[in-house]
């Protein structure tokens, strides 16, 4: 999960989101490639929601 050039999400954020979604054990044991695509999509959605909330907070 991520781009070869570093991507947009930090590694720390990816692991934090994985923990929240309950897939951290899978990631640590087997790598991102073994996380089901549905859950990866949910991780991306969660990251987008967080970013949007952060922007809303900055604009207040």
ChimeraX attribute file (.defattr): number of C-alpha atoms within 10 A of each C-alpha:
attribute: neighborCount
match mode: 1-to-1
recipient: residues
	/A:1	14
	/A:2	12
	/A:3	8
	/A:4	6
	/A:5	6
	/A:6	9
	/A:7	10
	/A:8	8
	/A:9	13
	/A:10	11
	/A:11	13
	/A:12	9
	/A:13	11
	/A:14	17
	/A:15	15
	/A:16	14
	/A:17	19
	/A:18	22
	/A:19	14
	/A:20	12
	/A:21	14
	/A:22	12
	/A:23	19
	/A:24	19
	/A:25	11
	/A:26	16
	/A:27	16
	/A:28	11
	/A:29	9
	/A:30	11
	/A:31	12
	/A:32	17
	/A:33	11
	/A:34	12
	/A:35	16
	/A:36	11
	/A:37	11
	/A:38	9
	/A:39	14
	/A:40	19
	/A:41	11
	/A:42	14
	/A:43	20
	/A:44	16
	/A:45	12
	/A:46	15
	/A:47	16
	/A:48	12
	/A:49	12
	/A:50	12
	/A:51	12
	/A:52	12
	/A:53	12
	/A:54	11
	/A:55	11
	/A:56	10
	/A:57	9
	/A:58	8
	/A:59	7
	/A:60	5
